[in-house]
């Protein structure tokens, strides 16, 4: 669902009307709730740890987090609000420090340790998924995300990119096409938090119009936009799969309004 996060609510009237129709579970939108939730999983049957985590005593995400805490000289377990998941994992709830904008991560901290923040949600206690019940196991106030975890989850600053990092032979293109390509890819590379996916989409529309008009090929446009989005992908703004899906959507939209430019 597009913009699902904006539909999150604490309005009791809306919630009661929804739940009066069937026994829905609870999904907590982490971003609007000001939460960062650590998702500590258990290994699936037959699942082996990557080489870096094939260590004595490491069998699950909780073990990995304990090891990370030990290396950072921090206490573990973390006595914050904790929910046992339907698959016997754990969700550790933390409040996001004021002024931060963390997003979801998968394995950034370590094996079987994911996080949910802006753009993500967790299943709330009392819900059942595939027969597994989510239950509160430590009913405490959510602590603020510890500094050592905040530092580990904060993406490294993106380097300023002044030149177009693409392989398109724009020297053989018209000045207009070269300028259009540079403008759109620069917008993608310098997009700020909260606008990155939308800007990638609108850039794909603009260049997709030129594809539809025959001035560029789809392969060329995919290449330049994928290269331009690479730093955003590395920073966790979106995944490579999400970037490719956004580019495809923009190209389809742009194809509806072809633009022709002399090559």
Helices and strands as residue ranges (DSSP letters): G 4-7, H 12-19, E 27-29, H 30-33, E 35-40, G 51-53, H 61-71, E 82-84, E 90-95, E 105-110, E 113-116, E 121-123, E 128-129, E 132-133, E 135-138, E 143-144, H 147-153, G 170-172, H 175-190, H 196-212, H 218-234, H 240-254
